[in-house]
Amino acid sequence: LMSQVQKLQEEMAKAQEALGQEELTVSAGGGAVTIVITGHREFKSITIKPEVIDPDDVEMLQDLLLAAVNDAVEKAKALEDERMGALTGGMGLPPGLF
């Protein structure tokens, strides 16, 4: 049993490392704002199309950024859950055990 646990820990460490290398690209407003985030939820870039920048409508830009950031974080979390769940699926282990 201990060797199985050790093997699972090693596989999970490799999966965590791979997550850090994976990048997700998320956009809002039809591509007006684009965010690149890693599986570790580290933001790599935020791109804003110049035509979206309207000094008279800053709230729209803020809303687009907020929508893109929230979507990026949600997708990165879903990717992590998918990858880590594939390793521990069906084992009934509590979250954060490894």
Solvent accessible surface area in square Angstrom, and as a share of the most:
residue,aa,sasa,rsa
1,L,164,0.82
2,M,149,0.66
3,S,81,0.52
4,Q,123,0.55
5,V,46,0.26
6,Q,108,0.48
7,K,123,0.52
8,L,15,0.08
9,Q,90,0.40
10,E,91,0.41
11,E,63,0.28
12,M,20,0.09
13,A,63,0.49
14,K,146,0.62
15,A,20,0.16
16,Q,61,0.27
17,E,120,0.54
18,A,52,0.40
19,L,1,0.00
20,G,19,0.18
21,Q,144,0.64
22,E,56,0.25
23,E,101,0.45
24,L,42,0.21
25,T,93,0.54
26,V,5,0.03
27,S,60,0.39
28,A,15,0.12
29,G,50,0.48
30,G,86,0.83
31,G,20,0.19
32,A,11,0.09
33,V,0,0.00
34,T,35,0.20
35,I,0,0.00
36,V,28,0.16
37,I,0,0.00
38,T,6,0.03
39,G,1,0.01
40,H,98,0.44
41,R,91,0.33
42,E,99,0.44
43,F,84,0.35
44,K,104,0.44
45,S,50,0.32
46,I,88,0.45
47,T,78,0.45
48,I,55,0.28
49,K,91,0.39
50,P,106,0.66
51,E,133,0.60
52,V,14,0.08
53,I,99,0.50
54,D,60,0.31
55,P,112,0.71
56,D,138,0.72
57,D,57,0.30
58,V,78,0.45
59,E,127,0.57
60,M,79,0.35
61,L,28,0.14
62,Q,101,0.45
63,D,91,0.47
64,L,29,0.14
65,L,48,0.24
66,L,108,0.54
67,A,53,0.41
68,A,1,0.00
69,V,45,0.26
70,N,88,0.45
71,D,46,0.24
72,A,0,0.00
73,V,57,0.33
74,E,120,0.54
75,K,96,0.41
76,A,0,0.00
77,K,88,0.37
78,A,57,0.44
79,L,18,0.09
80,E,37,0.16
81,D,73,0.38
82,E,110,0.49
83,R,86,0.31
84,M,24,0.11
85,G,34,0.32
86,A,87,0.67
87,L,50,0.25
88,T,28,0.16
89,G,54,0.51
90,G,91,0.88
91,M,101,0.45
92,G,75,0.72
93,L,59,0.29
94,P,81,0.51
95,P,137,0.86
96,G,79,0.76
97,L,97,0.48
98,F,81,0.34
